[in-house]
Structure formats: C-alpha cells, structure tokens
Amino acid sequence: MIRTSPRSRSGYISLLADVLVLLADVTLLPAGAIRPDLLAALLLALAILPLLLPHPGLALSLALSRLLPLSLFFLVHFEPPYVSNLFQDRCREHRLHPVRGMKPKHVWAAAATASFLGWRAIRRHRRDIELTDRVALITGGTRGLGLYLARELARQGCKLVICARDEEELACARQDLEPRGARLLAVRCDVGVPEDVQSLVAQANARFGQIDILINNAGIIQVGPLATMTVDDFAQAMATNFWGGVHTTLAVLPQMRARKSGRIVNITSIGGQVPVPHLLPYDCAKFAAQGFSEGLHAELAADGIVVTTVVPGLMRTGGPRHAFYKGARTEEHAWFAAADSMPITSMSAVSAARRIVLACRRGESQLTLTWQAKLLRLVHALLPGMTTELLGQVSRLLPGSSGPSPRLALRGATVEQAG
C-alpha cells in the first residue's frame, strides 16, 4: 500500500490540477469552459505523439504516462469532495468555469485513457527493431503464407532459413526467392520430428551464426465431418500444428535467452478460438497452439524475448489445394475453396504477410487478421453459447459423410483434377 503525507498528496493534486488547467488554457476553449471530451481529445493527441514525432514527442508522452496513472490512485484513495474542491479551486483561480455536470472523475478517466495509450505507444517504440540483416527462420516457408512471409522479410533485408518436408517445394521456393535477392538457406525438415528440428537449427547457426526471428507457420488441415476423422488425423494435426511449434521454439530458446533478445511469431488461426465445423482436428491443434503462444509470451517477457500470436481468418494463400479432404470430398473442397477465395470473406496473402512482419518488427503481442475474424472472436467471447449453437446450425448445412471411401484423405489438387 502506497502511503504519502497529506502535504505531498495535496501538492501532487495541486500540480496535476495546474497541468490540466494549463492544457485547457492551451486549447482556447470558448468562454473559458472546460469540456471533458475536448480535454480527453487533447490528452489523447499528446499520448500518441511518439507515433508521429518519436523523438520530440517521446519525452512529453513519457511524462504524461508516468504522471497521469497516479490520478487513478488519488481518485480512489481520497474522498471525492476533497478532490472536487481542489479542482474547483484551481478552476476559480484561473477564472475557468466547468460546464454543468462535469466532475473530476471525467478528467481522471480522460487522463487514464491517454496514459494507457501513451504507455502503449512508448512500449511499441521501445520494442521496434530494424529487420536488416536479421536471421529469420520460417517453418512451412515454401508455399502459401510462409512463402509470402519469406518474400516480405527478404524485401526488408532479412537472411532467410526456410524448411519443408518436400524437396521439390524447397527447390521451387529457392527459385522464387533467390532472384529477389534473398540470402537463403533451404532445409528439408519435418517439424513434428525433434531430431529434424535440431538439425535444422544447427544448420541455420552454421550458415548465419544465429537465429533472431522464428516464425512458426507450418501446418496441415483436414476438412470433413467428424464421422470421417480418425485418431491418426488428430495426431497428425497435433504433430505439425502444435508440437511443430513447440519443437522449434525449444530449439531456438537457449540462444535467444543467452542474447536476451529474439522474436517468435506463432501463426495460429481463428479456428483456435472458435470451433469451425468440419475442421475439428485442425481446431484442436490450433486451440493448443494458441494457449502455448500466449503462455510463452508471459513466460519469456523477463528474458527480452517477444512472442507475437497471430490469429488469421481466411486468407487467399492457395490453401485449399494443399488441404486434405474426407467424406464428400468434392463438395467439401467446393465450400472451403469458395470461402477462401472470395475477397469479401478473405484477405490477400500479400497484405497479411506485410501486416504480420510489421507486428513482428513492432513486437506486438496479439494480431488478429480480417475483420470477419475480429467480429467472430468478439461475438464468441461475449456470447459463447449462442456462437456454438449457430455453428451447430452451420454444420448441418455442410456436406455429410457419404461418398466412396469417406475416410480416405485426398489432397485438394487431386480432388480438383478428379472433379
């Protein structure tokens, strides 16, 4: 419990009141009236100065962010009349007349809001890093979102390490990235196998000396009703979508901890927060990956390592061609590809990659992509029961488990050729 003398407390409130009145004077309010909305807007503008003028505005915003949070303490700790009388005295001294209904708590609320935003701006400014010559390891970096992330990081000057299970895909990715000027190491690796991951990290260290950025992007997706899924489907989804990220993270952590710096970006999914029908193995693995990523952020904060959890909605990355389909495969592929390719329901891969790289550079803890995913996430958080009931109705509209060999999984490219 913080204890201060009455004199120091009175002096602090007097100083804060003088600061607030001075800010009101600067705004040149008509008839000398203080309006809470305009004062809040002024404090907000001061709080976000570091975003516009990082060096001149940083000191001012820092001062506000240190001073104004204490106002919440005084608001709760002192009797409201005491605070109110002091504030009214300052207004009279400066010949200002608060508008009817204005209370000090309005000012404190505005100050607290500006303080929080200023704190976020300062923290973002401090976390921001330059990407040139950083070494970035991207799992699943040969196609889809992973390849777009590799292109964007190469454009910003990063050295790249990409991995995948398919040698042919690695060769194609190399042909795509090297003409763009990428300094590249491409390694065959199954992230679900710990020995493969250890070899990957060792090769990356031998080539570039260290790993500064880890992007856990590798993943698989099985589309179909639960009746067609087996235990192996769940195990495969967990091996890649969850354990793959765990293996790579644990492999790079020792060097990041030794340097007291590093960035880890975990690509999860809106399916890791809201159970999307006909994607149950994928949903389960992404729920686990989401918990791992958020817990990792808290665990590593003291080590100087920043973990960013990315929650994408649908993106136009060509994913339906590489997904595995069960049950009525042609119909399952049709609805999944339609949702993935329509601009109104999905985000371009280029835009997604740029926003993810920006979040990595800034050290953002959370990033949700697409307004649809943000809305679905909000609704589910507020009304989880209603959301699951609605998703149950959506599931009834999707294809059933009929079809030849319904438990046989076929890749999307094969389904397209057969159709």
N, C-alpha and C positions, 0 to 999 in steps of 0.2 A: 504493500500500500504506500503510495507516494504521500509524504507529509511535507507541507510548506507552512511558513509562518503567515499570519494574516496580512502582515505588511507586504511580503513578497507576492502573496496571492493578489492583493489589491493592486500592487504595482504591475503585475502581469496583465490583469484585466484592463487596467487603465491604458497600458501600452497597446494592447490588442484593440481596444475601442478607438484609440487615436489612429491606429493604422487603418481600421475600417472606415472611419470618418474621412481620413485623408483620401482613401480610394474613392469614396463617394464624391468628395470635392473635385477630384480629377475628372470624374465622369460628367461634370457640369449639368447635373440634373436640374430640370426646371423647378423653380420656386423653392430650391433647396431641399427637396423631399428625397428621402432615401427609399428606393424601391427594391425589395428583395430580389426580384427577377433580374433587374439590371445589375445589381451588385453581384449576384451569382454568375451572370454572364461575364462580368469583368474579372472575377476571380478565376473563372474557367479559362479565359483568354490568357491570363498570367500563368496559369498552371501548365498550359500546353506550349508555352514559348520555346522550350527546348526542342520541340519538333520542328519549329520554323527557324529559330535562331539558336542553335545548340550552344554556342559559347557565350554571347551576351545574355541570353535569357536563362541560362542554366543556374547561375548564382541566385537570381531573383526567384526562380521557381523552387530552388532548393531551400531558400529562406522561408518561403511560404509553406513548403511541405513539412518543414521542421516546426514552424510556429503554429500553424493552424490546427493540426490534430489535437494539440493540448486543449483547444477550445471545447472539445467534447468532454474531456475530463472535468473542466471547470463547470460546464453546464450541468453535469450530473452531481458534482461534489458540493456545489454551493446552492443555497436556496434561490429559486428563480427570482424573487423580489430583489435580492441583493444584486444579482447580475443585471436585472432590468433597470434598477435605479442608477447603477453606474453608467449603463449605456445611455439612459435618458439624460443624465448629467452631461455626458460628453456631447450629446446632440445639442443641448441647450447652450453649452459653451461655444460651439461652432455655429450657433444660430441655424441649426437644421431642425426640421420638424418631421418626424417619421409619419408616414401615411397611416391612416386608420387601419388597425388590425395587425400592424407589423409588430413582431415580437423578436427578442434576441435569438430565440431558437431558430428563426428563419435565417438569420445571419450565420449562426453556427452551422446549420445544415449546408448553407452555401459554401462556407469555409471548409467543411469536412469533404464535400464533393470535390471542390477544387484541389484540396490537399491530396485526396486519393488519386486524382488524375495526374497531378504533378508528380507524385511518387511513382506512378506507373511510367510516366514519360522519362523521368530521371533513370529509373531502373532499366528501361529499354535502351536509353542512351549508353549506359554503362556496359550493358551486355553486347552491344553491337560489335561485330567483328568484321574484319576485312577478309574476303574469301580467297584473294590471290595467293597462289602457292600453297594453299591448304590441301591436305590429302583427304579425299572423301571416298569412303568405301560404301558402295551401293549394292545391296543384295537384290537379285532379280533385276539387274540393270541392263538386260539385253533387249527388252521389249516393253511395250505398254508404258505405264507411268515411270517405271525405272529408267527407261531409255530417255524419256523426255527430261527427267531429273539430271541424268548424266549430261545431256546436251546443255542444259542451263548452267550447271556447275562448271562445265568446260568453258562456256562463254564468259563466265566470271573469273576464269583463271585458275580453277582448281586442278590438281592432279587427281586422276580417277583410278579407282580399283573397282571393277565390276565382276560379278560372278553369276553363274547359272549352271544348271545341270546339263544343258545341251551344248555340245561343242559347235554345232552348226550355227546356233543362235549367237554364240560368242563371236564366231568369225564374222557374221553379218553385222553385229554391233560394232566390232572393231572397224569394219569398212565404213560404217556410218560416222563414227566419232573421230577417227584419225584425220580425215580430210578437213574436219572442223578445227584442227589444231590441238586436239586433246592429247595430253600426256597420259598414257593409258596402260594399265595392266589388266588383262582379262584372264580370269582363272575359273576352271571348272570346279564347281563345289555344290554339294547338297547340304544346305544349311541345317537340315534335320539330322545330320551326322556330325557329332562333335569333332571327330578326327579330321574331317574335311574342313571344318571351320578353323581349327588350329593351324592347319596347313595354309589356308587362305591368308590368315593374319600374318603368319611367318613370312610368306612370300611378299605381302604388301610392305612389311617392315624392311625386308631385304632390299626391295626396289626403291622405296621412297623414304625410309627411315622411321616413319611413324604414321599413325592414323589420327587425324584431327576430327573428322566427322564420320559418323556411322549412320547410314540410313537403312533401316530395316524395312524393306519393301517387298521382299519375296513372299509369294502367297499362291495358293491354289483355291479354286472354288468349284464346288459340286452343286449342280442345280437339279432339283427334283423333289418329289414328296417324300416324307419320312418313310413311307412304306417301302421305298426302293433303296433306302440307305442301309449300310451295314456298319458293324463296329469298325471295320477297316477304313471306311470313309471318314469316320470321326477321328480315328488315329492318324490318318494321313493329313487331315486338315490341321490337327493339333501339332503334328511334327513340323510342318512348314510354317504355318501362320502364327503359332505360339512359340514352340521350342526353338524354331529357327532364330527368332529374335533374341531369345534367352541365351542361346549358344554364342551368337556373335557379340552380344553385349558383354557377357562374362569374359570373352576372349580379349576384348579391347580395353576393358576397365582398368587393368593394372597399369598400363602405360598412361592412360588419361589421369588416373589418380596420382601417379608419380609427378605429372606435369601440373596438376591442379587446374586442368583445363580440358575441354572437349565438348563436342556437341553430339547428341544422339537423337535421331528423329525416327519415331515409330509410326509407320503408316498403318492405322487401324481401319475402321470403317463405321459407317452409321449402323451397319449390321452388328457392331459390337456394343451398341446402346439400345437399339430397337430390334426385336427379333423379326427379321424379314422372312415371310413364308417361303418355303421351298429352298431355303439356304441354311438348313439347320446345322450341319457340321461346320460350315463357314461361320455362322453366327456364334457358335460355341467357342471356336478358336479365337475369334475377334473379341469376344467378351473377355476372354482370358488375357489377350494381348493388351486390351485397354487397361485392365487392372494392373498388369505388370508395368506398363508405361507410366501411369500416374503414380504408382508406388515408387518407381525408380526415380521419378522427378524429386519426390520428397527425400528419398534416401541419399541422393547424390548432391543435393544442394550445398551441403557443407564442404564438398570436395571440389567446388568450382566447375562442376560438370552440369551442363544444361540439357535437360531432356524435353523434347517437344513431342506432344501427342497430336497426331494429325487424324482427323475424323472426316474422311471424304464421303460425299454422296456419290451419285452416279457420275462417271466421267467418260468422255469419248476417247478411250485408250485402245480400242480393239479387243477388249477383254472377252466378249462373247465367243470369239474364235478360239480362245485358249481355255475356256471353261469346260468342265465335264458335265454331261447331261445324262440323266436317267429317267426311266418311265416313258412317257410320251415325248421322246427326245425332240422331234421336230417342233411340236407345239411349245415345249419348254424353251427351246432356243429362240423361237419367234418372239415370245413376250419379253424375254430377257434382252435380246438384241434390240428390240424396238425401244424399250425403256432406256437402254444405254446409249442409243444413237441420236435420240431426239434432242435438239437444242433446248426445248422447254423443260426437259426433265434432267438434263445432264450438263456438265461443264467441260469445256475444251481441255485437252491434256496439256497444252502449252500454257494456258492460264493457270491451271492447277500447279504445274511444276514451278512456275515463277513465284507463285504465292507461297509454296512450301519452302523454297530456297530462301525467300525473304524472311519467313518465320524462323528458319534455322539461323540466319545471319543475325536477326534481332534477339534470338534467344527466347521466343515466345513459348509459353508452357502449353498452350492449347490452341488448336486451329481447326475449325470446322469449315469444310468447303461445300458450297452450293447453298442457296437459300432454302431449298427444299429440305436438305439435311438439318439445317438450323431450326426450321419450323417443326419438323418431325421430332427432333430432340427436345425442343421446348414443350411441345404438347405431351410427349411421353413422360417428361419429368413432372408436369403439372397433373396430368390425368392418366397415369399408367394403366389403370383398369380399363378405361374407355379405349385407350390405344390398342391394347391387346385384343379386346373384343372386336374392334374394327379390322385388325389384321386377320383375325379369325374369319371374318366375312370375306376379306380379300382372298384368303387361301381357298375358299370354296369356289371362287371364280377361276382359279388356275387349273391347268391340266391335271388329270388323275394319274394313277399309277399303271394304267393299261399300256399295252404295246408289246412288241416282240422282245423277249429277254429284258424285262424292265430294269433289272438290277445291273445290267451291263452298261458301263460308263463309256461314252464316246465323246471325243473332243469336238468342240464346236466346228472346227474346219471340216472334220469328217461328216458331221451332220449336215453342213451346208452343201457339200458335194453330193451326199445321198439325196438331199431334197431337191 
